[in-house]
Amino acid sequence: MDLQTLFTFETFQQVCGPYGYGGDLQDVVEREFARIKGITYLDHAAATLHPECLVRDYALDISSIVYGNPHSHSPSSRLTHDTVERIRYRVLQHFNANPEEYSVIFTSGCTAALKLVAESFPWRPQTESEAGSRFCYLTDSHTSVVGIRGVTSARGVVAMPVSPQEVENRAKEEPQGDDVICLTPHLFCYPAQSNFSGRKYPLSHVEGIQARRLYPACDHHGRWFVLLDAASHVSCSPLNLQDCPADFIPISFYKIFGFPTGLGALIVRNDAAGILKKTYFGGGTAAAYLSGEDYYVHSASISDRFEDGTVSFLDIVALNHGFEALYKITGGMHNIQQHTFGLARYTYMLLSSLCHGNGQPVARIYTEGQFESPSTQGAILNFNLMDSYGQIIGYSQVDRMASLYNIHVRTGCFCNTGACQSFLGITNQHMRRNLQAGHVCGDSIDLVDGQPTGSVRVSFGYMSTFEDCQKFLNFVAECFVEKPVRVDQVRLEQLKTTTAASQGSNGDLPTKITNEEIHRVEEKKPIDASLKRFGDRDSKSRVEAYTLTSIYIYPIKSCGAYEVHDWPVGPQGLLYDRGWMVVNGNGVCLSQKRETRLCLIRPQVHLPSNKLLLQASEMDTISVPLDNNTQTHTSFQVCQSKVCGDRVETVDCGDEAASWLSDFLGQPCRLIRQSPYFTREMKKRPSSASTSTSLSLANEAQYLMINHASVELIQKQMSTRFEHRMCY
């Protein structure tokens, strides 16, 4: 097969499987990434690109809505607080993490999240009588992980670099289990994906270390915590925290969305957060403190406790638009993983098969495998080019030439000295010698005594195309291959026969893509609500009787009332009462305090047709089903929201209802209802109650009883106030 045939899309499809997201990817690129026309951008591992719809929708959001400081209590501040909390849930949902088990602490980036753990971890120094804590990290780690060593060294804690081979080769056959005698805390850090080579490390290492089966945990008593550096992994791959319950997961959002920059998070297990001990405390972190005495009590909220000062709330608002754009364009991380891996695999196959006219290979590729599966390899290709004599061509020369062709790559050691040394064969002595020769991290000195000091990295993002691969490979063939260009057909055929897994991911659950969201596929049975008639009472009750004159239900929270004469009662009170609510574009609940026109919407429950009717003046009546079984409505998406400070799991009611509400209220809105699989209990209940009471989307109780005297008093006061104003 000749070179031109290999560089065709037909060949790509034959060997690399899934491409794109079901539509014309080129149309998406032209519409959302017009600014990269004429540019071949292959540095997504450093920073991916944001789509135009993200910044456009974000600009519209912050230019039309007032967001105040979330530490205040004004309407704009409460809106900000609720929006930030809603986005925390969105982050956890993206990683399939239960809010009861994990919290999101916003930081300025992944490095800041790592620094937070380093400075707050309860390190125990080594003494004559105690071995002390161990800080262990994989040698294939980013500088920001290795930098934790600076903190541990100052505190007398031993730092142990561990090679990837040692973790399993020196493991025990059986887990060592919890150490009830020694509770010394240790920390093991490793990357879910190498930012140097794209190698994906087993997510099962998390539980292997925690159970003290894998090295080095198996050789050291105490309690082992795992920090999973997910910054590189989550840019193009799904991460399921139900399958790998790491204690600390630092991320940077620009790696996923391209915007905003300068915003990251530490996702922390709630039971692990309790061991972290901060010394500095900033605004918003204290429940109480004294300025004249050394007295301080931290906030009960994990997020509040570690977010010093005001969070970057406008940047956090942008995350919601990032998620919306990502799922709208791609359908989810599983699709992104398949698409980007196919591009990386194709580029690897051809680059590793290219030869000079004399038969010498063109590239030396730094990888542990052969790009067999997206579960073991990410969308990163690291290499050095060689001349026809087998000598390394300096990465700076490749970088400069690529720039002339408007091809954007990354060169150097990529802030991962351990992997760089391992793949390039650079000893510690060589590193010191290179420094003496004037080479420092990030400079353009690519060869010292003919030996490379770094390499070239190309990486793909969800908007990368086959044309990007094609232009890059043509560039290499044109500029760095001695003619005639040859192809190692034997190697190429071997790579073709290597089966690339087209499904599955590193620790990924079976998933289904519904309405631009990914949800876990679980078999759950809806709650069987045994109904009884309202008004039934114990005939032996001695409580004074009252006359019930009217019954109103509010199917949609904060919207108009619906009067009924008799009505079924379910486990959450009056059936369908406050079963739905309206949320804004960021998923925050709307009330009449923020949107007075909600009172003009008149919902009606029509039991015979099993429909909820939405009615308003000058609007066509539409309906949504009363049935609350998400398994029968696969177009609906599960989401998280808040009611009266409580987290609630809800189900989106579809685009028709969203469009109707948005048109009537004049802002982006959606209709959601409480998930049938979620139970929310009443916080305050009578001391005599023997069982808990579950709530719908009501604020505090199942029922609100109002007597006529109270209503008449309010009407009288309003009338008096109106008359008083008229006098002026």
For each residue, the residues with C-beta under 8 A, 3 or more apart:
1: 5 6 11 487 489 492
2: 5 6 487
3: 6 7 477 485 487
4: 7 8
5: 1 2 8 11
6: 1 2 3 11 350 487 492
7: 3 4 11 350 470 473 474
8: 4 5 11 12
9: 12 13 466
10: 13 14
11: 1 5 6 7 8 14 15
12: 8 9 15 16 19 342 346 466 469
13: 9 10 16 17 19
14: 10 11
15: 11 12 345 346 349 495 496 500
16: 12 13 19 342 343 345 346 500
17: 13 338 342 500 502
18: 335 338 339 342 502
19: 12 13 16 25 339 342 466
20: 23 24 25 339
21: 25 28 329 330 331 335 339
22: 331
23: 20 27 28
24: 20 27 28
25: 19 20 21 28 29 463 465
26: 29 30 465 467
27: 23 24 30 31
28: 21 23 24 25 31 32 33 329 463
29: 25 26 32 33 36 463 465
30: 26 27 33 34 37
31: 27 28 34 52
32: 28 29 51 52 53 325 329 463
33: 28 29 30 36 49 51 52 463
34: 30 31 37 52
35: 52
36: 29 33 39 41 49
37: 30 34
38: 406
39: 36 406 408
40: 405 406 407 408 468 471 472
41: 36 44 49 408 461 464 468
42: 407 408 409 458 459 460 464 468 472
43: 46 47 408 409 410 457 458 459
44: 41 47 48 49 235 236 379 459 460 461 464
45: 195 198 232 235 255 379 380 410 414 457 459
46: 43 410 459
47: 43 44 254 255 258 261
48: 44 235 254 255 256 257 258 461 462 463
49: 33 36 41 44 258 461 463
50: 54 55 257 258 259 322 325
51: 32 33 54 258 325 329 463
52: 31 32 33 34 35 55 56
53: 32 56 57 321 325 328
54: 50 51 57 58 257 258 259 318 321 322 324 325
55: 50 52 58 59 259
56: 52 53 59 60
57: 53 54 60 61 321 324 325
58: 54 55 61 62 259 317 318 321
59: 55 56 62 63
60: 56 57 63 64
61: 57 58 64 65 317 321 585 586
62: 58 59 65 67 314 317
63: 59 60
64: 60 61 667
65: 61 62 79
66: 76 79
67: 62 76 79 80 83 313 314 317
68: 72 74 75 76 77 79 80
69: 72 77 80 310 313
70: 77 80 81 84 310 311 313
71: 77 283 284 310
72: 68 69 77
73: 77 78
74: 68 77 78
75: 68 78 79 593 594
76: 66 67 68 79 80
77: 68 69 70 71 72 73 74 80 81
78: 73 74 75 81 82
79: 65 66 67 68 75 76 82 83 588 594
80: 67 68 69 70 76 77 83 84 313
81: 70 77 78 84 85
82: 78 79 85 86 588 589 642
83: 67 79 80 86 87 313 316 317 320 586 587 588
84: 70 80 81 87 88 106 311 313 316 317
85: 81 82 88 89 642
86: 82 83 89 90 320 586 587 588 640 641 642
87: 83 84 90 91 316 317 319 320 586 587
88: 84 85 91 92 99 103 104 303
89: 85 86 92 93 99 639 640 641 642 647
90: 86 87 93 94 319 320 323 587 639 640
91: 87 88 94 95 104 265 267 319
92: 88 89 95 97 98 99 102 104 267 640
93: 89 90 96 97 638 639 640
94: 90 91 323 333
95: 91 92 234 239 240 241 249 267
96: 93 240 241 242 509 520
97: 92 93 101 102 241 242 267
98: 92 101 102 242
99: 88 89 92 102 103 640 647
100: 270
101: 97 98 245 269 270 271
102: 92 97 98 99 241 267 268 269 270
103: 88 99 267 268 270 273 302 303
104: 88 91 92 265 266 267 303
105: 113 116 265 266 267 268 302 303 306 307
106: 84 263 264 265 303 307 311 312 316
107: 110 112 113 116 250 263 264 265 266
108: 111 112 262 263 264 312
109: 112 113 252 262 263 264
110: 107 113 114 144 229 231 250 251 252 255 264
111: 108 114 115 144 250 264
112: 107 108 109 115 116 264
113: 105 107 109 110 116 117 248 250 251 264 265 266
114: 110 111 117 118 144 145 147 148 227 229 250
115: 111 112 118 119 144 147
116: 105 107 112 113 119 120 266 276 306
117: 113 114 120 121 148 187 227 248 250 266 276
118: 114 115 121 147 148 151 152
119: 115 116 151 278 279
120: 116 117 276 277 278 306
121: 117 118 133 185 187 225 275 276
122: 133 185 275 276 277
123: 132 133 135 151 152 155 157 185
124: 130 132 133 157 184 185
125: 132 133 155 156 157
126: 130 131 132 156 157 158
127: 130 132
128:
129:
130: 124 126 127 184
131: 126 134 184 220 221
132: 123 124 125 126 127 156 157 158 184
133: 121 122 123 124 125 152 157 158 184 185 186 187 222
134: 131 157 158 159 160 186 187 216 220 222
135: 123 148 149 152 157 158 159 160 186 187 189
136: 159 160 161 162 186 187 188 189 216
137: 141 145 146 148 149 159 160 161 162 188 189 190
138: 141 161 162 163 164 167 189 190 191 201 418
139: 161 162 163 164 418 419 422
140: 164 190 191 194 196 197 199 201 416 418 419 422
141: 137 138 145 146 189 190 191 229 416 418
142: 145 146 191 195 229 231 232 415 416
143: 146 147 415 416 417
144: 110 111 114 115 147 415
145: 114 137 141 142 148 189 191 227 229
146: 137 141 142 143 149 161 417 418
147: 114 115 118 143 144 150
148: 114 117 118 135 137 145 151 152 159 187 189
149: 135 137 146 152 153 159
150: 147 153 154
151: 118 119 123 148 154 155
152: 118 123 133 135 148 149 155 157 158 159
153: 149 150 156 157 159
154: 150 151
155: 123 125 151 152
156: 125 126 132 153
157: 123 124 125 126 132 133 134 135 152 153
158: 126 132 133 134 135 152
159: 134 135 136 137 148 149 152 153
160: 134 135 136 137 216
161: 136 137 138 139 146 418
162: 136 137 138 139 166 167 215 216
163: 138 139 166 167 422
164: 138 139 140 167 201
165: 168 169
166: 162 163 169 170 215 216
167: 138 162 163 164 170 171 190 205 208 214 215
168: 165 171 214 215
169: 165 166 215
170: 166 167 215 216 218 219
171: 167 168 208 213 214 215 218
172: 175 176 212 213 218
173:
174: 213
175: 172 211 212 213
176: 172 179 211 212 213 217 218
177: 211 212
178: 223
179: 176 182 183 212 221 222 223
180:
181: 221
182: 179 221 222
183: 179 222 223
184: 124 130 131 132 133 221 222 223
185: 121 122 123 124 133 222 223 225 275
186: 133 134 135 136 217 220 222 223 224 225
187: 117 121 133 134 135 136 148 224 225 226 227
188: 136 137 209 216 217 224 225 226 227
189: 135 136 137 138 141 145 148 226 227 228 229
190: 137 138 140 141 167 201 205 226 227 228 229
191: 138 140 141 142 145 194 195 201 228 229 230 231 232 233
192: 200 201 203 228 229 230 232 233 234 237 239 506
193: 198 199 200 201 230 232 233 237 378 380
194: 140 191 197 198 199 200 201 232 378 380 416 419
195: 45 142 191 231 232 380 414 415 416
196: 140 366 380 382 413 414 416 419 420 423 457
197: 140 194 366 367 368 380 382 419 423
198: 45 193 194 232 344 367 377 378 379 380 381 382 459
199: 140 193 194 367 368 369 376 377 378
200: 192 193 194 233 237 375 376 377 378 506
201: 138 140 164 190 191 192 193 194 205
202: 205 506
203: 192 206 228 239 243 244 506 507
204: 207 208 244 507
205: 167 190 201 202 208 209 214 226
206: 203 209 210 226 228 244 245 246
207: 204 210 211 244 245
208: 167 171 204 205 211 213 214 217
209: 188 205 206 212 213 214 217 224 226
210: 206 207 217 224 225 226 245 247
211: 175 176 177 207 208 217
212: 172 175 176 177 179 209 217 218 224
213: 171 172 174 175 176 208 209 217 218
214: 167 168 171 205 208 209 217 218
215: 162 166 167 168 169 170 171 218 219
216: 134 136 160 162 166 170 188 219 220
217: 176 186 188 208 209 210 211 212 213 214 220 224
218: 170 171 172 176 212 213 214 215
219: 170 215 216
220: 131 134 186 216 217 224
221: 131 179 181 182 184
222: 133 134 179 182 183 184 185 186
223: 178 179 183 184 185 186
224: 186 187 188 209 210 212 217 220
225: 121 185 186 187 188 210 247 248 272 275
226: 187 188 189 190 205 206 209 210 246 247 248
227: 114 117 145 187 188 189 190 246 247 248 249 250
228: 189 190 191 192 203 206 244 246 248 249
229: 110 114 141 142 145 189 190 191 192 232 250
230: 191 192 193 233 234 239 249 250 251
231: 110 142 191 195 234 235 250 251 252 255 264
232: 45 142 191 192 193 194 195 198 229 235 255 378 380
233: 191 192 193 200 230 237 239 378 506
234: 95 192 230 231 237 239 251 255 256 333
235: 44 45 48 231 232 255 256 461
236: 44 333 336 337 340 341 378 379 460 461 462
237: 192 193 200 233 234 333 336 337 374 378 505 506
238: 332 333 334 337 505 508 511 518
239: 95 192 203 230 233 234 244 249 333 507
240: 95 96 243 244 507 508 509
241: 95 96 97 102 244 245 246 249 267
242: 96 97 98 245 509 520
243: 203 240 507 508 509
244: 203 204 206 207 228 239 240 241 507
245: 101 206 207 210 241 242 269
246: 206 226 227 228 241 249 269
247: 210 225 226 227 268 269 272
248: 113 117 225 226 227 228 266 267 268 269 272
249: 95 227 228 230 239 241 246 266 267 268
250: 107 110 111 113 114 117 227 229 230 231 264 265 266 267
251: 110 113 230 231 234 255 256 264 265 267
252: 109 110 231 255 263 264
253: 256 257 260 263 264 265 319 322
254: 47 48 257 258 259 260 261 262 263
255: 45 47 48 110 231 232 234 235 251 252
256: 48 234 235 251 253 322 326
257: 48 50 54 253 254 260 319 322 323 325 326
258: 47 48 49 50 51 54 254
259: 50 54 55 58 254 318 322
260: 253 254 257 263 312 315 318 319 322
261: 47 254
262: 108 109 254 312 315
263: 106 107 108 109 252 253 254 260 312 315 316 318 319
264: 106 107 108 109 110 111 112 113 231 250 251 252 253
265: 91 104 105 106 107 113 250 251 253
266: 104 105 107 113 116 117 248 249 250 306
267: 91 92 95 97 102 103 104 105 241 248 249 250 251
268: 102 103 105 247 248 249 272 273 276 302
269: 101 102 245 246 247 248 272 273
270: 100 101 102 103 273 274 302
271: 101 274
272: 225 247 248 268 269 275 276
273: 103 268 269 270 276 302 305 306
274: 270 271
275: 121 122 185 225 272
276: 116 117 120 121 122 268 272 273 306
277: 120 122
278: 119 120 281 285 298 305 306
279: 119
280: 308
281: 278 285 286 289 296 298 308
282: 285 308 309
283: 71 308 309 310
284: 71 299 304 307 308 309 310
285: 278 281 282 298 299 304 305 306 307 308
286: 281 289 296 297 298 299
287: 297 298 299 300
288: 295 296 297
289: 281 286 295 296 297
290: 293 294 295 296
291:
292:
293: 290
294: 290
295: 288 289 290
296: 281 286 288 289 290
297: 286 287 288 289
298: 278 281 285 286 287 305
299: 284 285 286 287 304 305
300: 287 304 305
301: 304 305
302: 103 105 268 270 273 305 306
303: 88 103 104 105 106 306 307
304: 284 285 299 300 301 307
305: 273 278 285 298 299 300 301 302
306: 105 116 120 266 273 276 278 285 302 303
307: 105 106 284 285 303 304 311
308: 280 281 282 283 284 285
309: 282 283 284
310: 69 70 71 283 284 313
311: 70 84 106 307 316
312: 106 108 260 262 263 315 316
313: 67 69 70 80 83 84 310 316 317
314: 62 67 317 318
315: 260 262 263 312 318 319
316: 83 84 87 106 263 311 312 313 319
317: 58 61 62 67 83 84 87 313 314 320 321 586
318: 54 58 259 260 263 314 315 321 322
319: 87 90 91 253 257 260 263 315 316 322 323
320: 83 86 87 90 317 323 324 585 586 587
321: 53 54 57 58 61 317 318 324 325
322: 50 54 253 256 257 259 260 318 319 325 326
323: 90 94 257 319 320 326 327
324: 54 57 320 321 327 328 516
325: 32 50 51 53 54 57 257 321 322 328 329
326: 256 257 322 323 329 330 332 462
327: 323 324 330 331 332 516 517
328: 53 324 325 516
329: 21 28 32 51 325 326 462 463
330: 21 326 327 333 335 336 339 462
331: 21 22 327 334 335 513 516
332: 238 326 327 335 336 511 513 516 517 518
333: 94 234 236 237 238 239 330 336 337 518
334: 238 331 337 338 505 508 511 513 518
335: 18 21 330 331 332 338 339 513
336: 236 237 330 332 333 339 340 462
337: 236 237 238 333 334 340 341 374 505
338: 17 18 334 335 341 342 374 502 503
339: 18 19 20 21 330 335 336 342 343 462 464
340: 236 336 337 343 344 378 379 460 461 462 464
341: 236 337 338 344 345 371 374 377 378 379 500
342: 12 16 17 18 19 338 339 345 346 500
343: 16 339 340 346 347 379 460 464 465 466 468 469
344: 198 340 341 347 348 371 377 378 379 380 381 459 460
345: 15 16 341 342 348 349 371 377 500
346: 12 15 16 342 343 349 350 466 469
347: 343 344 350 351 381 458 469 472 473
348: 344 345 351 352 365 367 370 371 381 495
349: 15 345 346 352 353 371 492 495 496
350: 6 7 346 347 353 354 473 492
351: 347 348 354 362 363 365 381 383 473 476
352: 348 349 361 363 365 491 495
353: 349 350 487 488 489 491 492 495
354: 350 351 361 362 363 473 476 477 481 485 486 487 488
355: 359 360 361 362 481 485 486 487 488
356: 359 360 361 362 387 388 481 482 485 486
357: 388 481 482 483 484 485 486
358: 388 482
359: 355 356 486
360: 355 356 386 387 388 389 390
361: 352 354 355 356 364 386 488
362: 351 354 355 356 385 386 476 480 481
363: 351 352 354 383 384 385 386 476
364: 361 383 384 385 386 392
365: 348 351 352 381 382 383
366: 196 197 382 383 384 419 423 424 455
367: 197 198 199 348 370 371 377 381 382
368: 197 199
369: 199 372 376 377
370: 348 367 495 498
371: 341 344 345 348 349 367 377 498 500
372: 369 376 377 498 499 500 501
373: 376 377 500 501 504
374: 237 337 338 341 377 378 500 501 504 505 506
375: 200 501 504 505 506
376: 199 200 369 372 373 506
377: 198 199 200 341 344 345 367 369 371 372 373 374
378: 193 194 198 199 200 232 233 236 237 340 341 344 374
379: 44 45 198 236 340 341 343 344 459 460 461 464
380: 45 193 194 195 196 197 198 232 344 457 458 459 460
381: 198 344 347 348 351 365 367 457 458 459
382: 196 197 198 365 366 367 423 455 456 457
383: 351 363 364 365 366 455 456
384: 363 364 366 392 393 395 424 452 455 456
385: 362 363 364 392 393 398 456 476 480
386: 360 361 362 363 364 390 391 392 393
387: 356 360 390 391 393 480 482
388: 356 357 358 360 482
389: 360
390: 360 386 387
391: 386 387 450
392: 364 384 385 386 447 450 451 452
393: 384 385 386 387 397 398 480
394: 397 398 446 447 452
395: 384 398 399 411 412 446 452 454 455 456
396: 399 400 411 444 445 446
397: 393 394 400 401 446
398: 385 393 394 395 401 402 409 411 456 480
399: 395 396 402 403 409 411 444 456
400: 396 397 403 404
401: 397 398 404 405 475 479 480
402: 398 399 405 407 408 409 475
403: 399 400 406 407 408
404: 400 401
405: 40 401 402 471 475 479
406: 38 39 40 403
407: 40 42 402 403 471 472 475
408: 39 40 41 42 43 402 403
409: 42 43 398 399 402 456 457 458
410: 43 45 46 414 456 457 458 459
411: 395 396 398 399 446 454 455 456 457
412: 395 441 442 454 455
413: 196 416 417 420 441 453 454 455
414: 45 195 196 410 419 420 454 457
415: 142 143 144 195 441
416: 140 141 142 143 194 195 196 413 419 420
417: 143 146 413 420 421 431 441
418: 138 139 140 141 146 161 421 422
419: 139 140 194 196 197 366 414 416 422 423
420: 196 413 414 416 417 423 424 426 454 455
421: 417 418 424 425 426 427 428 431
422: 139 140 163 418 419
423: 196 197 366 382 419 420 455
424: 366 384 420 421 451 452 453 454 455
425: 421
426: 420 421 430 431 434 451 453
427: 421 430 431
428: 421 431 432
429: 432 433
430: 426 427 433 434 448 451
431: 417 421 426 427 428 434 435
432: 428 429 435 436
433: 429 430 436 437 448
434: 426 430 431 437 439 445 448 453
435: 431 432 438 439 440
436: 432 433
437: 433 434 445 448
438: 435 445
439: 434 435 443 445 448 453
440: 435 443
441: 412 413 415 417
442: 412
443: 439 440
444: 396 399
445: 396 434 437 438 439 448 453
446: 394 395 396 397 411 452 453 454
447: 392 394 450 451 452 453
448: 430 433 434 437 439 445 451 453
449:
450: 391 392 447
451: 392 424 426 430 447 448
452: 384 392 394 395 424 446 447 455
453: 413 424 426 434 439 445 446 447 448
454: 395 411 412 413 414 420 424 446
455: 366 382 383 384 395 411 412 413 420 423 424 452
456: 382 383 384 385 395 398 399 409 410 411
457: 43 45 196 380 381 382 409 410 411 414
458: 42 43 347 380 381 409 410 472
459: 42 43 44 45 46 198 344 379 380 381 410
460: 42 44 236 340 343 344 379 380 464 468
461: 41 44 48 49 235 236 340 379 464
462: 48 236 326 329 330 336 339 340
463: 25 28 29 32 33 48 49 51 329
464: 41 42 44 339 340 343 379 460 461 468 469
465: 25 26 29 343 468 469
466: 9 12 19 343 346 469 470
467: 26 470 471
468: 40 41 42 343 460 464 465 471 472
469: 12 343 346 347 464 465 466 472 473
470: 7 466 467 473 474
471: 40 405 407 467 468 474 475
472: 40 42 347 407 458 468 469 475 476
473: 7 347 350 351 354 469 470 476 477
474: 7 470 471 477 478
475: 401 402 405 407 471 472 478 479
476: 351 354 362 363 385 472 473 479 480 481
477: 3 354 473 474 480 481 485
478: 474 475 481
479: 401 405 475 476
480: 362 385 387 393 398 401 476 477
481: 354 355 356 357 362 476 477 478 485
482: 356 357 358 387 388
483: 357
484: 357
485: 3 354 355 356 357 477 481
486: 354 355 356 357 359
487: 1 2 3 6 353 354 355 492
488: 353 354 355 361 491 492
489: 1 353 492 493
490: 493 494
491: 352 353 488 494 495
492: 1 6 349 350 353 487 488 489 495 496
493: 489 490 496 497
494: 490 491 497 498
495: 15 348 349 352 353 370 491 492 498
496: 15 349 492 493
497: 493 494
498: 370 371 372 494 495
499: 372
500: 15 16 17 341 342 345 371 372 373 374
501: 372 373 374 375 504
502: 17 18 338
503: 338
504: 373 374 375 501 508
505: 237 238 334 337 374 375 508
506: 192 200 202 203 233 237 374 375 376
507: 203 204 239 240 243 244
508: 238 240 243 334 504 505 511
509: 96 240 242 243 520 521
510: 520 521
511: 238 332 334 508 518 519 520 521
512: 518 519 521 634
513: 331 332 334 335 516 517 518
514: 517 518 519 634 635 636 637
515: 635 636 637 652
516: 324 327 328 331 332 513 637
517: 327 332 513 514 637 638 639
518: 238 332 333 334 511 512 513 514
519: 511 512 514 637 638
520: 96 242 509 510 511
521: 509 510 511 512
522:
523:
524: 631 677
525: 528
526: 628 629 676 677
527: 571 676 677
528: 525
529: 570 571 575
530: 571
531: 568 569 570 575
532: 536 568 569
533: 536 566 568 569
534: 551 566 567 568 569 574
535: 548 566
536: 532 533
537: 541
538: 541
539:
540:
541: 537 538
542:
543:
544:
545:
546:
547:
548: 535 551
549: 708
550: 563
551: 534 548 563 564 565 566 567 574
552: 561 562 563 564
553: 561 562 564 567 574 575 576 577 578 605
554: 557 558 559 560 561 562 577 578 603
555: 559 562 576 577 578 579 580 603 604 605 612
556: 559 578 580 581 582 598 601 603 614 671
557: 554 578 580 581 582 589 591 643 697 698
558: 554 581 582 590 591 592 595 598 599
559: 554 555 556 582 598 599 601 602 603
560: 554 599 600 601 602 603
561: 552 553 554
562: 552 553 554 555 602 603 604 605
563: 550 551 552
564: 551 552 553 567
565: 551
566: 533 534 535 551
567: 534 551 553 564 574 575
568: 531 532 533 534 574 575
569: 531 532 533 534 573 574 575
570: 529 531 573 574 575
571: 527 529 530 694
572: 577 694 695 696 698 702
573: 569 570 577 695 696 698 702 703
574: 534 551 553 567 568 569 570 577 702 703
575: 529 531 553 567 568 569 570
576: 553 555 579 605 612 626
577: 553 554 555 572 573 574 696 698
578: 553 554 555 556 557 581 696 697 698
579: 555 576 628 673 674 696 697
580: 555 556 557 603 612 624 653 671 672 673 697
581: 556 557 558 578 589 590 641 643 650 671 672 673 697
582: 556 557 558 559 589 590 595 598 661 665 669 670 671 672
583: 586 587 588 589 590 641 669 670 672
584: 587 588 590 667 668 669
585: 61 320 667 668 669 670
586: 61 83 86 87 317 320 583
587: 83 86 87 90 320 583 584 639 640 641 670
588: 79 82 83 86 583 584 641 642
589: 82 557 581 582 583 641 642 643
590: 558 581 582 583 584 594 595 598 665 669
591: 557 558 594 595 598
592: 558 595 596 598 599
593: 75
594: 75 79 590 591
595: 558 582 590 591 592 598 665 667
596: 592 599
597: 600 601 664 665
598: 556 558 559 582 590 591 592 595 601 665
599: 558 559 560 592 596
600: 560 597 616 617 664
601: 556 559 560 597 598 614 615 616 661 664
602: 559 560 562 615 616
603: 554 555 556 559 560 562 580 612 613 614 615
604: 555 562 612 613 615
605: 553 555 562 576 612 613 626
606: 609 610 611 612 613 623
607: 610 626
608:
609: 606 623
610: 606 607 625 626 627
611: 606 623 624 625 626
612: 555 576 580 603 604 605 606 623 624 625 626
613: 603 604 605 606 621 622 623
614: 556 601 603 619 621 622 623 624 657 660 661 671
615: 601 602 603 604 619 621
616: 600 601 602 619 664
617: 600
618:
619: 614 615 616 660 663 664
620: 660
621: 613 614 615
622: 613 614 656 657 660
623: 606 609 611 612 613 614
624: 580 611 612 614 653 654 656 657 671
625: 610 611 612 633
626: 576 605 607 610 611 612
627: 610 632 633
628: 526 579 651 673 674 675 676
629: 526 632 633 676
630: 633 636 638 651 675 676 677
631: 524 634
632: 627 629
633: 625 627 629 630 636 651 654
634: 512 514 631
635: 514 515 654
636: 514 515 630 633 651 652 653 654
637: 514 515 516 517 519 651 652
638: 93 517 519 630 649 650 651 652 675
639: 89 90 93 517 587 649 650 651 652 672
640: 86 89 90 92 93 99 587 647 648 649 650
641: 86 89 581 583 587 588 589 647 648 650 672
642: 82 85 86 89 588 589 645 646 647 648
643: 557 581 589 646 648 680 697 698 699
644: 699 700
645: 642
646: 642 643 680 683
647: 89 99 640 641 642
648: 640 641 642 643 674 675 678 680 697
649: 638 639 640 674 675 677 678
650: 581 638 639 640 641 672 673 674 675 678
651: 628 630 633 636 637 638 639 672 673 674 675
652: 515 636 637 638 639 658 670 671 672
653: 580 624 636 657 658 670 671 672 673
654: 624 633 635 636 657 658 671
655: 658 659
656: 622 624 659 660
657: 614 622 624 653 654 660 661 670 671
658: 652 653 654 655 661 662 668 669 670 671
659: 655 656 662 663
660: 614 619 620 622 656 657 663 664
661: 582 601 614 657 658 664 665 669 670 671
662: 658 659 665 666 667 668 669
663: 619 659 660 666
664: 597 600 601 616 619 660 661
665: 582 590 595 597 598 661 662 669
666: 662 663
667: 64 584 585 595 662
668: 584 585 658 662
669: 582 583 584 585 590 658 661 662 665
670: 582 583 585 587 652 653 657 658 661
671: 556 580 581 582 614 624 652 653 654 657 658 661
672: 580 581 582 583 639 641 650 651 652 653
673: 579 580 581 628 650 651 653 697
674: 579 628 648 649 650 651 678 680 696 697
675: 628 630 638 648 649 650 651 678
676: 526 527 628 629 630
677: 524 526 527 630 649
678: 648 649 650 674 675
679: 694
680: 643 646 648 674 694 695
681: 692 693 694 695
682: 685 692 693 694 695 700 701 702
683: 646 700
684: 700 701
685: 682 689 692 693
686: 689
687:
688:
689: 685 686 692 693
690:
691:
692: 681 682 685 689
693: 681 682 685 689 702
694: 571 572 679 680 681 682
695: 572 573 680 681 682 698 700 701 702
696: 572 573 577 578 579 674 702
697: 557 578 579 580 581 643 648 673 674
698: 557 572 573 577 578 643 695 701 702
699: 643 644
700: 644 682 683 684 695
701: 682 684 695 698 704
702: 572 573 574 682 693 695 696 698
703: 573 574
704: 701
705:
706: 710 711
707: 710 711
708: 549 711 712
709: 712 713
710: 706 707 713 714
711: 706 707 708 714 715
712: 708 709 715 716
713: 709 710 716 717
714: 710 711 717 718
715: 711 712 718 719
716: 712 713 719 720
717: 713 714 720 721
718: 714 715 721 722
719: 715 716 722 723
720: 716 717 723 724
721: 717 718 724 725
722: 718 719 725 726
723: 719 720 726 727
724: 720 721 727 728
725: 721 722 728
726: 722 723
727: 723 724
728: 724 725
